[in-house]
Amino acid sequence: MSYELDTKKLATMVRAQRANRPLREVADEISDVSASTLHRLEVGKCPDMAVFLRICSWLNVKPEQFFSHSDPTQTVQQIGQHYSQGQIINLVRSDSALSPVVANVLSAIITAAYEIDRT
């Protein structure tokens, strides 16, 4: 099982809590967190554990609400309960880190996996 930190959710909550206040003002409010660290959080970068815990305290939320886990033993059918085959393929094709050739290969693999799982 693997765990992931939802940096988008964290960034959204930090931006909402900060509102229109300057980064430096908010950084002064949170002990041992710089304005540049807050900026990195707001653009979705992953903080170190100490900063993450300080931010959670400042937000007055439990840290576990930002974590999700995935089970590598999930079947394609179980994953499909959350995302459709088309959504998964669209995500793969829209990933700018992948070349079009790699995106096409992955899309073909996803399609084949769904076909195998249906039989």
LINKA-V744895 format. One line per field, one symbol per residue. phi: phi as a letter, one per 40 degrees, with the letter a starting at -180 (. if undefined). psi: psi as a letter, one per 20 degrees, with the letter a starting at -180 (. if undefined). Layout:
phi=???
psi=???
//
This chain:
phi=.bbbccccccccccccccfbccdccccccbcgbccccccccccgcccccccdcccdcccgbcdcccbbbbbccccdcccccbbcdccccccccccccbcdccccccccccdcccccccc
psi=pqqqpnhggggghggghhcjqqghghhhhppkprhhggghghjjqprrgggghgggghilqphiiiqqqqoijqrhgghihhprghggghgghioiipqhggggghghgggggggghh.
//
